[in-house]
Amino acid sequence: MSDTITCTLPLRQWRGERGTYHLVTITGEEAEAIAMHERLARLEVGSRRGFGSVKVMARIGGTRWKTSVFPQNRKSEWVLLVSKKVMKAEDLAEGDPLTVELQLL
């Protein structure tokens, strides 16, 4: 099972106890598609991944990387962390609109 989701989202900054993180928050139909993928994967495997996460192959611009998205607010939102390496490679800053492609693995 492999679906691809594409959406344009603003890059946000979140400051926590352990540092500053950059992320995008996926909502709406795209979030529903990820949640459905997670439920189907759980039925196939019989258990959940850590934190209820879903493995993805992410792409922003010309940069692709394997990572996970994490559920927020009872799976009505999902979060994709954007590393400093990706930010540097794509010359990104907080508030930039990002076109994100997620291949659900």
Backbone as ProteinMPNN parsed JSONL, in Angstrom:
{"seq_chain_A": "MSDTITCTLPLRQWRGERGTYHLVTITGEEAEAIAMHERLARLEVGSRRGFGSVKVMARIGGTRWKTSVFPQNRKSEWVLLVSKKVMKAEDLAEGDPLTVELQLL", "coords_chain_A": {"N_chain_A": [[0.845, -1.166, 0.0], [0.703, 2.098, -1.001], [0.423, 5.46, -1.028], [0.338, 8.799, -2.333], [0.619, 12.081, -1.203], [0.182, 15.5, -1.791], [0.737, 18.797, -0.781], [0.534, 22.326, -0.045], [2.021, 24.165, 2.421], [2.564, 26.362, 5.253], [5.811, 26.938, 6.625], [6.533, 26.421, 9.942], [7.777, 27.481, 13.161], [8.705, 25.898, 16.16], [9.314, 26.142, 19.548], [10.856, 24.292, 21.993], [11.676, 22.607, 25.106], [14.011, 21.296, 24.523], [15.082, 22.534, 22.325], [14.796, 24.315, 19.16], [12.447, 23.702, 16.644], [11.529, 23.1, 13.256], [8.614, 22.841, 11.325], [5.813, 21.467, 9.482], [2.276, 21.515, 9.506], [-0.15, 19.229, 8.794], [-3.42, 19.177, 7.66], [-7.003, 18.7, 7.229], [-8.289, 17.101, 4.254], [-5.935, 15.806, 3.486], [-4.805, 15.084, 5.954], [-6.773, 13.325, 6.826], [-6.427, 11.291, 4.94], [-3.898, 10.334, 5.652], [-4.442, 9.396, 8.238], [-6.251, 7.326, 7.645], [-4.564, 5.634, 6.201], [-2.816, 4.924, 8.269], [-4.565, 3.502, 9.945], [-5.265, 1.318, 8.286], [-2.738, 0.148, 7.947], [-2.253, -0.621, 10.586], [-4.205, -2.575, 10.901], [-3.224, -4.501, 9.131], [-0.71, -5.167, 10.221], [-1.167, -5.461, 12.921], [-0.426, -3.977, 15.096], [0.509, -0.743, 16.46], [2.756, 1.793, 15.227], [5.479, 3.516, 16.872], [4.284, 6.189, 18.821], [2.103, 6.337, 17.169], [2.892, 6.991, 14.659], [3.472, 7.472, 11.069], [5.341, 6.073, 8.519], [7.063, 7.823, 5.947], [8.124, 8.892, 2.667], [9.48, 11.822, 2.145], [9.344, 14.886, 0.239], [10.636, 17.994, -0.493], [10.974, 20.521, -2.665], [13.952, 19.819, -4.347], [14.847, 17.99, -2.547], [14.775, 14.878, -1.002], [13.759, 12.656, 1.577], [13.657, 9.973, 3.966], [11.341, 9.609, 6.526], [9.097, 10.196, 9.278], [5.635, 10.995, 9.893], [3.748, 12.553, 12.476], [0.951, 12.075, 14.617], [-1.347, 14.585, 15.757], [-3.656, 16.129, 17.994], [-5.742, 14.059, 18.176], [-5.429, 12.802, 15.677], [-6.468, 14.522, 13.745], [-4.754, 16.243, 12.783], [-1.481, 16.174, 11.412], [2.054, 16.101, 11.873], [4.997, 17.104, 10.236], [8.358, 17.094, 10.669], [10.911, 19.347, 9.72], [14.155, 19.17, 8.907], [17.28, 20.857, 9.778], [19.149, 20.392, 7.827], [17.601, 19.96, 5.5], [16.341, 22.442, 5.392], [18.534, 24.126, 4.913], [19.478, 23.091, 2.454], [17.344, 23.7, 0.763], [17.065, 26.39, 1.101], [15.292, 27.596, 3.081], [12.999, 29.421, 5.19], [11.328, 30.409, 8.233], [7.825, 30.67, 7.877], [7.814, 30.482, 5.13], [6.02, 29.318, 2.273], [5.626, 25.909, 1.69], [5.775, 23.366, -0.72], [4.917, 20.221, -0.213], [5.575, 16.858, -0.703], [4.386, 13.743, 0.121], [5.02, 10.414, 0.273], [3.277, 7.786, 1.341], [4.366, 5.162, 3.282]], "CA_chain_A": [[0.0, 0.0, 0.0], [1.511, 3.302, -1.113], [-0.313, 6.61, -1.519], [1.117, 10.023, -2.333], [-0.127, 13.279, -0.851], [0.908, 16.736, -2.052], [0.044, 19.969, -0.254], [1.362, 23.504, 0.193], [1.82, 24.516, 3.818], [3.582, 27.286, 5.769], [6.826, 26.411, 7.544], [6.394, 27.033, 11.263], [8.831, 27.229, 14.135], [8.216, 25.541, 17.477], [10.401, 26.133, 20.534], [10.614, 23.392, 23.105], [12.719, 22.55, 26.129], [15.252, 20.739, 23.963], [15.552, 23.269, 21.165], [13.849, 24.88, 18.21], [12.143, 22.782, 15.557], [10.738, 23.621, 12.15], [7.656, 21.809, 10.957], [4.566, 21.808, 8.801], [1.128, 20.818, 10.073], [-1.023, 18.746, 7.728], [-4.802, 19.112, 8.127], [-8.003, 18.51, 6.183], [-8.364, 15.837, 3.517], [-4.629, 15.152, 3.513], [-4.678, 14.461, 7.277], [-7.68, 12.183, 6.841], [-5.814, 10.227, 4.147], [-2.819, 9.753, 6.46], [-5.081, 8.633, 9.319], [-6.788, 6.095, 7.058], [-3.397, 4.802, 5.9], [-2.339, 4.388, 9.553], [-5.527, 2.48, 10.409], [-5.114, 0.129, 7.442], [-1.451, -0.478, 8.273], [-2.41, -1.249, 11.897], [-4.968, -3.805, 10.685], [-2.348, -5.475, 8.476], [0.399, -5.567, 11.087], [-1.709, -5.847, 14.218], [0.043, -3.087, 16.162], [0.812, 0.622, 16.034], [4.142, 2.245, 15.294], [5.717, 4.433, 17.975], [3.523, 7.442, 18.845], [1.084, 6.315, 16.125], [3.478, 7.632, 13.479], [3.391, 6.832, 9.761], [6.557, 6.25, 7.724], [6.853, 8.492, 4.664], [9.233, 9.424, 1.896], [9.094, 13.226, 1.985], [10.094, 15.672, -0.744], [10.439, 19.433, -0.576], [11.89, 20.941, -3.733], [14.752, 18.711, -4.868], [15.349, 17.191, -1.427], [13.931, 13.749, -0.573], [14.286, 11.938, 2.727], [12.74, 9.045, 4.622], [11.059, 10.092, 7.867], [7.752, 9.843, 9.734], [4.74, 12.067, 10.323], [3.245, 12.228, 13.8], [-0.404, 12.586, 14.826], [-1.633, 15.608, 16.76], [-5.098, 16.387, 18.153], [-6.547, 12.877, 17.804], [-5.204, 12.48, 14.262], [-7.057, 15.466, 12.803], [-3.58, 16.944, 12.27], [-0.231, 15.412, 11.413], [3.201, 16.991, 11.854], [6.226, 16.691, 9.564], [9.5, 17.909, 11.062], [11.807, 19.704, 8.617], [15.479, 19.278, 9.528], [18.155, 21.963, 9.379], [19.794, 19.981, 6.574], [16.642, 20.239, 4.423], [16.153, 23.892, 5.344], [19.714, 24.71, 4.263], [19.528, 22.645, 1.052], [16.266, 24.341, -0.004], [17.088, 27.812, 1.464], [13.975, 27.833, 3.673], [12.893, 30.227, 6.407], [10.016, 30.364, 8.87], [6.777, 31.379, 7.146], [7.825, 30.139, 3.703], [5.072, 28.278, 1.861], [6.336, 24.742, 1.172], [5.026, 22.307, -1.377], [5.409, 18.999, 0.4], [5.052, 15.601, -1.258], [4.571, 12.634, 1.056], [4.667, 9.074, -0.169], [2.991, 7.018, 2.554], [5.003, 3.843, 3.161]], "C_chain_A": [[0.891, 1.229, 0.0], [0.685, 4.396, -1.768], [0.611, 7.81, -1.479], [0.194, 11.201, -2.096], [0.755, 14.484, -1.166], [0.084, 17.897, -1.525], [1.038, 21.109, -0.065], [0.996, 24.052, 1.565], [2.885, 25.51, 4.267], [4.545, 26.572, 6.717], [6.71, 27.172, 8.857], [7.584, 26.68, 12.147], [8.172, 26.911, 15.474], [9.414, 25.467, 18.414], [10.0, 25.259, 21.711], [11.764, 23.433, 24.092], [14.062, 22.119, 25.554], [15.73, 21.45, 22.707], [14.417, 23.8, 20.314], [13.687, 23.915, 17.049], [11.354, 23.521, 14.482], [9.855, 22.491, 11.647], [6.546, 22.377, 10.088], [3.472, 20.957, 9.428], [0.153, 20.493, 8.957], [-2.421, 18.564, 8.303], [-5.721, 18.744, 6.961], [-7.978, 17.139, 5.547], [-7.052, 15.074, 3.55], [-4.413, 14.436, 4.843], [-5.574, 13.234, 7.383], [-7.086, 11.006, 6.064], [-4.684, 9.546, 4.923], [-3.404, 8.89, 7.575], [-5.642, 7.31, 8.802], [-5.655, 5.124, 6.74], [-2.879, 4.149, 7.184], [-3.258, 3.294, 10.061], [-5.394, 1.196, 9.597], [-3.813, -0.608, 7.744], [-1.545, -1.206, 9.61], [-3.193, -2.549, 11.772], [-4.1, -4.893, 10.066], [-1.314, -6.039, 9.441], [-0.088, -6.031, 12.451], [-1.223, -5.005, 15.376], [0.333, -1.706, 15.572], [2.312, 0.852, 16.054], [4.26, 3.217, 16.462], [4.999, 5.759, 17.803], [2.409, 7.472, 17.807], [1.571, 6.908, 14.814], [3.279, 6.802, 12.21], [4.688, 7.124, 9.016], [6.204, 6.897, 6.387], [8.192, 8.716, 3.971], [8.8, 10.847, 1.56], [9.946, 13.888, 0.905], [9.653, 17.125, -0.626], [11.456, 19.92, -1.591], [12.612, 19.735, -4.293], [15.265, 17.779, -3.783], [14.326, 16.139, -1.016], [14.586, 13.09, 0.628], [13.202, 11.051, 3.322], [12.589, 9.486, 6.068], [9.693, 9.573, 8.296], [6.955, 11.111, 9.991], [4.081, 11.586, 11.605], [1.875, 12.843, 14.017], [-0.461, 13.627, 15.94], [-3.148, 15.717, 16.865], [-5.976, 15.254, 17.637], [-6.55, 12.593, 16.3], [-5.961, 13.372, 13.292], [-5.96, 16.343, 12.213], [-2.387, 16.0, 12.35], [0.911, 16.396, 11.245], [4.365, 16.328, 11.133], [7.323, 17.64, 10.017], [10.398, 18.122, 9.851], [13.177, 19.994, 9.234], [16.25, 20.496, 9.023], [18.828, 21.66, 8.044], [18.889, 20.286, 5.377], [16.444, 21.743, 4.28], [17.313, 24.577, 4.616], [19.743, 24.366, 2.774], [18.507, 23.38, 0.182], [16.141, 25.842, 0.294], [15.735, 28.263, 2.007], [14.073, 28.695, 4.914], [11.478, 30.107, 6.955], [9.023, 31.213, 8.086], [6.74, 31.08, 5.66], [6.73, 29.13, 3.396], [5.847, 27.131, 1.206], [5.376, 23.822, 0.445], [5.688, 21.007, -0.937], [4.747, 17.806, -0.287], [5.39, 14.501, -0.273], [4.118, 11.338, 0.411], [4.5, 8.252, 1.092], [3.509, 5.596, 2.375], [4.341, 2.819, 4.065]], "O_chain_A": [[1.733, 1.394, 0.883], [0.292, 4.275, -2.928], [1.556, 7.847, -0.691], [-0.872, 11.31, -2.703], [1.943, 14.486, -0.844], [-1.116, 17.984, -1.783], [2.241, 20.879, 0.059], [-0.162, 24.363, 1.843], [3.992, 25.51, 3.729], [4.143, 25.717, 7.505], [6.78, 28.401, 8.888], [8.295, 25.706, 11.903], [7.209, 27.564, 15.875], [10.409, 24.809, 18.11], [8.957, 25.456, 22.335], [12.71, 24.204, 23.929], [15.117, 22.528, 26.04], [16.694, 21.007, 22.082], [13.246, 23.743, 20.689], [14.666, 23.377, 16.534], [10.606, 24.454, 14.775], [10.282, 21.34, 11.554], [6.368, 23.59, 9.976], [3.711, 19.818, 9.83], [-0.315, 21.388, 8.253], [-2.596, 17.881, 9.312], [-5.259, 18.508, 5.845], [-7.686, 16.139, 6.202], [-7.043, 13.846, 3.631], [-3.901, 13.317, 4.87], [-5.182, 12.221, 7.963], [-7.225, 9.856, 6.479], [-4.53, 8.327, 4.858], [-2.924, 7.785, 7.828], [-5.512, 6.282, 9.467], [-5.777, 3.924, 6.986], [-2.542, 2.965, 7.189], [-2.79, 2.269, 10.555], [-5.408, 0.102, 10.162], [-3.786, -1.837, 7.791], [-0.981, -2.29, 9.762], [-2.885, -3.523, 12.458], [-4.217, -6.066, 10.424], [-1.075, -7.246, 9.471], [0.523, -6.906, 13.065], [-1.566, -5.281, 16.526], [0.393, -1.53, 14.355], [3.046, 0.199, 16.796], [3.249, 3.688, 16.982], [5.098, 6.386, 16.749], [1.819, 8.528, 17.579], [0.77, 7.283, 13.959], [2.966, 5.613, 12.262], [5.091, 8.28, 8.894], [5.188, 6.571, 5.773], [9.246, 8.728, 4.606], [7.866, 11.053, 0.784], [11.098, 13.515, 0.681], [8.463, 17.438, -0.654], [12.66, 19.752, -1.401], [11.984, 18.746, -4.671], [16.041, 16.867, -4.071], [13.172, 16.452, -0.723], [15.809, 12.975, 0.696], [12.009, 11.328, 3.206], [13.581, 9.712, 6.76], [9.193, 8.604, 7.725], [7.521, 12.168, 10.27], [3.878, 10.389, 11.807], [1.645, 13.996, 13.651], [0.275, 13.555, 16.925], [-3.851, 15.42, 15.9], [-6.836, 15.455, 16.78], [-7.568, 12.192, 15.736], [-6.09, 13.021, 12.119], [-6.195, 17.092, 11.265], [-2.301, 15.147, 13.234], [0.768, 17.409, 10.56], [4.685, 15.164, 11.372], [7.241, 18.846, 9.786], [10.622, 17.207, 9.059], [13.333, 20.95, 9.993], [15.921, 21.082, 7.991], [19.048, 22.558, 7.231], [19.351, 20.807, 4.361], [16.386, 22.258, 3.163], [17.106, 25.484, 3.81], [19.997, 25.229, 1.934], [18.765, 23.653, -0.99], [15.222, 26.496, -0.2], [15.111, 29.181, 1.476], [15.093, 28.704, 5.604], [10.548, 29.748, 6.233], [9.334, 32.333, 7.681], [5.753, 31.384, 4.991], [6.522, 28.188, 4.162], [6.629, 27.352, 0.281], [4.287, 23.534, 0.941], [6.849, 20.737, -1.245], [3.525, 17.751, -0.431], [6.546, 14.343, 0.121], [2.951, 11.194, 0.047], [5.46, 8.04, 1.833], [3.133, 4.908, 1.425], [4.752, 1.659, 4.088]]}, "name": "protein", "num_of_chains": 1, "seq": "MSDTITCTLPLRQWRGERGTYHLVTITGEEAEAIAMHERLARLEVGSRRGFGSVKVMARIGGTRWKTSVFPQNRKSEWVLLVSKKVMKAEDLAEGDPLTVELQLL"}
